[in-house]
Amino acid sequence: MLVDIHCHTMQTKSDGENDKRNVSKELFCEKVIKAKIKMLAITNHNLFNKAQFDEFKNAISKECYLLPGIEFNLKENNRPQPSHILVIVDPKYEDDFNEKIIELTNPKKEKTFSTNNFVITSQDLINNF
């Protein structure tokens, strides 16, 4: 069984990502089916887009088991650049996961929130998950 636990479906940062990460539901399904992937986690940078996740999950559910996830920028030990860490959850906790991600990344629910500069520490990660 082929598994992919690190899949981007949206351009979420303006520093280094290109718009090829913006994938339509149709293209996503086509690529997953062609690659014969049976389990996949969507892990966009510092963002969980529940609406897109649900749309993709409903479209591909007969072919592939989709997992909600996120790729956080992790800031530790006075490193000049953050590293990355994936958080993937059981789909039955998707709603709680979505709320927790909003609470962590955009607590004021600002419409102009940018994922570019968001970082989390390992201690905050442990405390929240």
Solvent accessible surface area in square Angstrom, and as a share of the most:
residue,aa,sasa,rsa
1,M,169,0.76
2,L,101,0.50
3,V,72,0.41
4,D,45,0.23
5,I,91,0.46
6,H,89,0.40
7,C,24,0.14
8,H,37,0.16
9,T,1,0.00
10,M,44,0.20
11,Q,63,0.28
12,T,20,0.11
13,K,29,0.12
14,S,89,0.57
15,D,92,0.48
16,G,81,0.78
17,E,22,0.10
18,N,86,0.44
19,D,97,0.50
20,K,166,0.70
21,R,72,0.26
22,N,83,0.43
23,V,32,0.18
24,S,58,0.37
25,K,64,0.27
26,E,117,0.52
27,L,72,0.36
28,F,8,0.03
29,C,18,0.11
30,E,105,0.47
31,K,117,0.50
32,V,5,0.03
33,I,86,0.44
34,K,162,0.69
35,A,46,0.35
36,K,144,0.61
37,I,27,0.14
38,K,90,0.38
39,M,56,0.25
40,L,3,0.01
41,A,0,0.00
42,I,6,0.03
43,T,0,0.00
44,N,3,0.01
45,H,10,0.05
46,N,0,0.00
47,L,52,0.26
48,F,13,0.06
49,N,47,0.24
50,K,59,0.25
51,A,78,0.61
52,Q,24,0.11
53,F,3,0.01
54,D,37,0.19
55,E,82,0.37
56,F,3,0.01
57,K,57,0.24
58,N,111,0.57
59,A,49,0.38
60,I,1,0.00
61,S,71,0.46
62,K,193,0.82
63,E,75,0.34
64,C,5,0.03
65,Y,111,0.42
66,L,4,0.02
67,L,22,0.11
68,P,0,0.00
69,G,1,0.01
70,I,0,0.00
71,E,5,0.02
72,F,0,0.00
73,N,8,0.04
74,L,23,0.11
75,K,66,0.28
76,E,46,0.21
77,N,128,0.66
78,N,152,0.78
79,R,127,0.46
80,P,122,0.77
81,Q,133,0.59
82,P,47,0.29
83,S,39,0.25
84,H,94,0.42
85,I,63,0.32
86,L,54,0.27
87,V,18,0.10
88,I,57,0.29
89,V,31,0.18
90,D,61,0.32
91,P,25,0.16
92,K,150,0.63
93,Y,112,0.43
94,E,11,0.05
95,D,88,0.45
96,D,97,0.50
97,F,7,0.03
98,N,20,0.10
99,E,98,0.44
100,K,53,0.22
101,I,3,0.02
102,I,53,0.27
103,E,97,0.44
104,L,34,0.17
105,T,11,0.07
106,N,23,0.12
107,P,94,0.59
108,K,163,0.69
109,K,132,0.56
110,E,85,0.38
111,K,204,0.86
112,T,126,0.73
113,F,61,0.26
114,S,59,0.38
115,T,12,0.07
116,N,41,0.21
117,N,132,0.68
118,F,32,0.13
119,V,66,0.38
120,I,6,0.03
121,T,54,0.31
122,S,41,0.27
123,Q,104,0.46
124,D,62,0.32
125,L,17,0.09
126,I,123,0.63
127,N,101,0.52
128,N,39,0.20
129,F,97,0.41
